[in-house]
Amino acid sequence: MATTPVNTNSSTISSVNSSSQNTQRTPKKVLQKDDFIKLFVTQLRYQDPMKPLENNDMAIQLALFNQVDQLFNINDTLKSLVDLGKNLNLTYVSSLVDKKVKVDSNIGRVEQGQFLGGEFKVEGFVTGGEIVIRDSKGNLIKKITLTDLKEGIHKIEWDGKDQAGNLVPDGNYTFSVLLYDGKTVNSVKPTMVARVTGAKLGEENRLVINGVQEIQLSDIKELIGG
């Protein structure tokens, strides 16, 4: 009796295997609240009728499910609070534009012929000092001699005039505060009143002061109205 050989089509088998691999579902890495509900309902549906879930076990699982539900609700609430905080922060940052603030900076500003103001701090023994004011091009505008400097905060007294007694144009000016202790000259960074001229909104909201310098909200020492 003749036997007919079975011809195995390798390409067909390969195609089937490939199709099977392509239809495999990728398992979830993170379960959502609906996934926990489906798992619980599936467990109840396929439980052994002869050994149904005990009341105690049922209560435990319901309690766990309740905790899971609360955790998801907490996460949603936290996300809402974070979004609200971002919106409030954006509103606050935008509201600061055109306000005056005190910041540590060596840039002072003159508006309508008036110096907005500044101050510096003296620590330790000081015999004297000098404030050198230059314009944005580095040209010398004025030198102010400092005397009788005790420890503490001192205001920068400037009438907005140059060495010749002329009012300087509105704009930004660089201040160098130099203090002498009898042996050395120490440079001290002053605190200036600056005008907020813009805001850059993003992951880290930043303010633009005097049109040239970017600062963070945490850099503001004092907010001045007007």
The 8 nearest C-alpha neighbors of each residue, nearest first, counted from 0:
[[1, 2, 3, 4, 5, 6, 7, 8],
 [0, 2, 3, 4, 5, 6, 7, 8],
 [3, 1, 4, 0, 5, 6, 7, 8],
 [2, 4, 5, 1, 6, 0, 7, 8],
 [5, 3, 6, 2, 7, 1, 8, 0],
 [6, 4, 7, 3, 2, 8, 9, 1],
 [5, 7, 4, 8, 3, 9, 11, 10],
 [8, 6, 9, 5, 12, 11, 10, 4],
 [7, 9, 11, 10, 6, 12, 13, 5],
 [10, 8, 12, 11, 7, 13, 14, 6],
 [9, 11, 13, 12, 8, 14, 15, 7],
 [10, 12, 14, 13, 8, 9, 15, 7],
 [13, 11, 15, 9, 14, 10, 16, 8],
 [12, 14, 10, 16, 11, 15, 17, 9],
 [15, 13, 11, 17, 12, 16, 18, 10],
 [14, 16, 18, 12, 17, 13, 19, 11],
 [17, 15, 19, 13, 18, 14, 12, 20],
 [16, 18, 14, 20, 19, 15, 13, 21],
 [19, 17, 15, 21, 16, 20, 14, 22],
 [20, 18, 16, 22, 17, 21, 15, 23],
 [19, 21, 17, 23, 18, 22, 16, 15],
 [20, 22, 18, 19, 23, 17, 24, 16],
 [23, 21, 19, 20, 24, 18, 17, 25],
 [24, 22, 20, 21, 19, 25, 18, 26],
 [25, 23, 26, 22, 21, 20, 27, 19],
 [24, 26, 27, 23, 28, 22, 21, 20],
 [27, 25, 24, 28, 29, 23, 30, 34],
 [28, 26, 29, 25, 30, 24, 31, 34],
 [27, 29, 26, 30, 25, 31, 34, 24],
 [28, 30, 27, 31, 26, 34, 32, 35],
 [31, 29, 34, 27, 28, 32, 35, 33],
 [30, 32, 34, 33, 29, 35, 71, 36],
 [31, 33, 35, 34, 36, 68, 30, 71],
 [34, 32, 36, 35, 31, 37, 30, 38],
 [33, 35, 37, 31, 32, 36, 30, 38],
 [36, 34, 38, 32, 33, 37, 39, 31],
 [35, 37, 33, 39, 34, 38, 40, 32],
 [38, 36, 34, 40, 35, 39, 41, 33],
 [39, 37, 35, 41, 36, 40, 42, 34],
 [38, 40, 42, 36, 41, 37, 35, 43],
 [41, 39, 37, 43, 42, 38, 36, 44],
 [42, 40, 44, 38, 43, 39, 37, 45],
 [41, 43, 39, 40, 45, 44, 46, 38],
 [44, 42, 40, 46, 41, 45, 39, 52],
 [45, 43, 41, 42, 46, 40, 39, 47],
 [44, 46, 42, 43, 41, 47, 48, 40],
 [45, 47, 43, 44, 42, 51, 48, 52],
 [46, 48, 50, 49, 51, 45, 52, 43],
 [49, 47, 50, 51, 46, 45, 52, 44],
 [48, 50, 47, 51, 46, 52, 53, 45],
 [51, 49, 47, 48, 52, 46, 53, 45],
 [52, 50, 48, 47, 49, 46, 53, 43],
 [51, 53, 57, 56, 54, 50, 46, 43],
 [52, 54, 56, 55, 57, 51, 50, 58],
 [55, 53, 57, 56, 58, 52, 59, 51],
 [54, 56, 58, 57, 53, 59, 52, 60],
 [57, 55, 59, 53, 58, 54, 60, 52],
 [56, 58, 54, 60, 55, 59, 53, 61],
 [57, 59, 61, 55, 56, 60, 62, 54],
 [60, 58, 56, 62, 57, 61, 63, 55],
 [59, 61, 63, 57, 62, 58, 64, 56],
 [62, 60, 64, 58, 63, 59, 65, 57],
 [61, 63, 65, 59, 60, 64, 58, 66],
 [64, 62, 60, 66, 65, 61, 59, 67],
 [63, 65, 61, 67, 66, 62, 60, 68],
 [64, 66, 62, 68, 63, 67, 61, 69],
 [67, 65, 69, 63, 68, 64, 70, 62],
 [66, 68, 64, 70, 69, 65, 63, 71],
 [67, 69, 65, 71, 66, 70, 64, 72],
 [68, 70, 72, 66, 67, 71, 73, 65],
 [71, 69, 73, 67, 72, 68, 66, 74],
 [70, 72, 74, 68, 73, 69, 75, 67],
 [71, 73, 69, 75, 70, 74, 76, 68],
 [72, 74, 76, 70, 71, 75, 69, 77],
 [75, 73, 71, 77, 76, 72, 78, 70],
 [76, 74, 72, 78, 73, 77, 79, 71],
 [75, 77, 73, 79, 74, 78, 72, 80],
 [78, 76, 80, 74, 79, 75, 73, 81],
 [79, 77, 81, 75, 80, 76, 74, 82],
 [78, 80, 76, 82, 77, 81, 83, 75],
 [79, 81, 83, 77, 78, 82, 84, 76],
 [82, 80, 84, 78, 83, 79, 77, 85],
 [83, 81, 85, 79, 84, 80, 78, 86],
 [82, 84, 80, 86, 81, 85, 79, 87],
 [85, 83, 81, 87, 82, 86, 88, 80],
 [86, 84, 88, 82, 83, 87, 89, 81],
 [85, 87, 89, 83, 88, 84, 90, 82],
 [88, 86, 90, 84, 89, 85, 91, 83],
 [89, 87, 85, 91, 86, 90, 84, 92],
 [88, 90, 86, 92, 87, 91, 93, 85],
 [91, 89, 87, 93, 88, 92, 94, 86],
 [90, 92, 88, 94, 93, 89, 87, 95],
 [93, 91, 89, 94, 95, 90, 88, 198],
 [92, 94, 90, 95, 91, 96, 89, 198],
 [93, 95, 91, 92, 96, 90, 98, 97],
 [96, 94, 98, 93, 92, 97, 91, 195],
 [95, 97, 195, 98, 197, 94, 196, 93],
 [98, 96, 195, 196, 194, 95, 99, 197],
 [99, 97, 95, 96, 195, 225, 194, 224],
 [100, 98, 194, 223, 193, 195, 222, 224],
 [101, 99, 222, 193, 223, 192, 221, 102],
 [100, 102, 192, 221, 220, 191, 219, 193],
 [103, 101, 219, 190, 191, 220, 104, 218],
 [104, 102, 190, 189, 191, 188, 101, 105],
 [103, 105, 106, 190, 191, 102, 189, 188],
 [104, 106, 174, 173, 189, 188, 107, 175],
 [107, 105, 173, 104, 172, 174, 171, 108],
 [108, 106, 172, 171, 191, 173, 105, 174],
 [107, 109, 171, 170, 115, 114, 172, 110],
 [108, 110, 114, 169, 113, 170, 112, 115],
 [111, 109, 169, 113, 112, 114, 108, 170],
 [112, 110, 113, 169, 109, 168, 114, 170],
 [111, 113, 110, 109, 169, 159, 166, 114],
 [114, 112, 109, 110, 111, 159, 115, 158],
 [113, 115, 109, 116, 159, 108, 110, 112],
 [116, 114, 192, 108, 109, 113, 110, 193],
 [117, 115, 192, 114, 191, 155, 118, 107],
 [116, 118, 191, 155, 190, 192, 154, 189],
 [117, 119, 154, 155, 190, 153, 189, 191],
 [118, 120, 189, 153, 152, 190, 154, 121],
 [119, 121, 152, 151, 153, 122, 118, 189],
 [122, 120, 150, 151, 152, 123, 149, 119],
 [123, 121, 150, 120, 151, 124, 125, 149],
 [124, 122, 150, 125, 121, 149, 180, 151],
 [123, 125, 180, 126, 122, 150, 149, 121],
 [126, 124, 180, 179, 127, 148, 123, 178],
 [127, 125, 180, 179, 181, 124, 148, 128],
 [128, 126, 146, 179, 145, 125, 178, 148],
 [129, 127, 178, 145, 177, 179, 144, 146],
 [128, 130, 144, 177, 145, 143, 176, 131],
 [131, 129, 176, 143, 175, 142, 177, 132],
 [130, 132, 142, 175, 174, 141, 129, 143],
 [133, 131, 174, 141, 140, 173, 142, 139],
 [134, 132, 139, 140, 173, 138, 137, 172],
 [133, 135, 172, 137, 136, 138, 173, 140],
 [134, 136, 137, 172, 171, 133, 173, 138],
 [137, 135, 134, 138, 133, 139, 172, 173],
 [138, 136, 134, 133, 135, 139, 173, 140],
 [137, 139, 133, 134, 136, 140, 135, 132],
 [138, 140, 133, 141, 132, 137, 134, 131],
 [141, 139, 133, 161, 132, 138, 162, 134],
 [140, 142, 162, 132, 161, 139, 131, 143],
 [141, 143, 131, 130, 132, 144, 129, 140],
 [142, 144, 130, 129, 145, 131, 141, 157],
 [145, 143, 129, 128, 142, 130, 146, 127],
 [146, 144, 128, 129, 127, 143, 147, 148],
 [147, 145, 127, 148, 128, 144, 126, 129],
 [148, 146, 149, 127, 145, 126, 125, 128],
 [149, 147, 146, 125, 127, 150, 126, 145],
 [148, 150, 151, 147, 121, 125, 124, 122],
 [151, 149, 121, 122, 123, 148, 152, 120],
 [150, 152, 121, 120, 149, 153, 122, 119],
 [151, 153, 120, 119, 121, 118, 154, 150],
 [154, 152, 118, 119, 120, 155, 151, 121],
 [155, 153, 118, 117, 156, 119, 152, 116],
 [154, 156, 118, 117, 157, 153, 116, 119],
 [155, 157, 154, 158, 116, 117, 143, 118],
 [158, 156, 159, 155, 114, 160, 143, 116],
 [157, 159, 160, 156, 114, 113, 166, 112],
 [158, 160, 157, 114, 166, 113, 167, 112],
 [161, 159, 166, 165, 164, 167, 158, 162],
 [160, 162, 140, 141, 164, 163, 165, 167],
 [163, 161, 141, 164, 140, 160, 165, 142],
 [164, 162, 161, 165, 160, 141, 166, 140],
 [165, 163, 160, 161, 162, 166, 159, 167],
 [164, 166, 160, 161, 163, 167, 162, 159],
 [167, 165, 160, 159, 161, 112, 168, 164],
 [166, 168, 160, 159, 165, 161, 169, 112],
 [169, 167, 170, 166, 112, 109, 110, 111],
 [170, 168, 109, 110, 112, 111, 167, 171],
 [171, 169, 109, 108, 168, 110, 172, 209],
 [170, 172, 108, 107, 106, 109, 135, 134],
 [173, 171, 134, 107, 106, 133, 135, 108],
 [172, 174, 106, 133, 132, 105, 107, 134],
 [175, 173, 132, 105, 131, 106, 176, 172],
 [174, 176, 131, 130, 177, 132, 173, 105],
 [175, 177, 130, 187, 186, 129, 174, 178],
 [178, 176, 186, 129, 128, 185, 130, 187],
 [177, 179, 128, 185, 184, 127, 186, 129],
 [180, 178, 184, 127, 128, 181, 125, 126],
 [179, 181, 125, 126, 182, 183, 124, 178],
 [182, 180, 179, 126, 183, 125, 184, 127],
 [183, 181, 180, 179, 184, 126, 185, 125],
 [182, 184, 179, 180, 181, 185, 178, 186],
 [183, 185, 179, 178, 177, 186, 180, 182],
 [186, 184, 178, 177, 179, 187, 183, 180],
 [185, 187, 177, 176, 178, 188, 184, 175],
 [188, 186, 176, 189, 177, 185, 119, 178],
 [187, 189, 105, 104, 186, 176, 103, 190],
 [190, 188, 119, 118, 105, 103, 104, 187],
 [189, 191, 103, 118, 102, 117, 104, 119],
 [192, 190, 117, 101, 102, 104, 107, 193],
 [191, 193, 101, 116, 100, 117, 115, 99],
 [194, 192, 100, 99, 191, 208, 209, 101],
 [193, 195, 99, 209, 208, 98, 196, 97],
 [196, 194, 208, 97, 96, 98, 207, 197],
 [195, 197, 208, 210, 97, 207, 96, 194],
 [196, 198, 207, 96, 195, 206, 199, 208],
 [197, 199, 206, 207, 205, 200, 93, 92],
 [200, 198, 205, 204, 206, 201, 197, 207],
 [199, 201, 204, 198, 205, 89, 203, 202],
 [202, 200, 203, 204, 199, 205, 89, 85],
 [201, 203, 204, 200, 85, 205, 199, 89],
 [204, 202, 201, 205, 200, 215, 199, 216],
 [203, 205, 200, 201, 199, 202, 215, 206],
 [206, 204, 215, 199, 214, 198, 203, 213],
 [205, 207, 198, 214, 213, 197, 199, 215],
 [206, 208, 213, 197, 212, 196, 198, 195],
 [209, 207, 195, 210, 212, 196, 194, 193],
 [208, 210, 194, 211, 196, 193, 195, 212],
 [209, 211, 208, 196, 207, 212, 197, 195],
 [212, 210, 209, 208, 207, 213, 196, 171],
 [211, 213, 208, 207, 210, 209, 214, 206],
 [214, 212, 207, 206, 208, 205, 211, 215],
 [215, 213, 206, 205, 218, 207, 212, 216],
 [216, 214, 205, 217, 218, 206, 204, 213],
 [215, 217, 218, 219, 214, 205, 206, 204],
 [216, 218, 215, 219, 220, 214, 102, 205],
 [219, 217, 215, 216, 214, 102, 220, 103],
 [220, 218, 102, 217, 221, 216, 101, 100],
 [221, 219, 101, 102, 218, 222, 100, 217],
 [220, 222, 101, 100, 219, 223, 102, 99],
 [221, 223, 100, 99, 101, 224, 220, 219],
 [224, 222, 99, 100, 221, 225, 98, 101],
 [225, 223, 98, 99, 222, 100, 97, 95],
 [224, 98, 99, 223, 97, 222, 194, 100]]
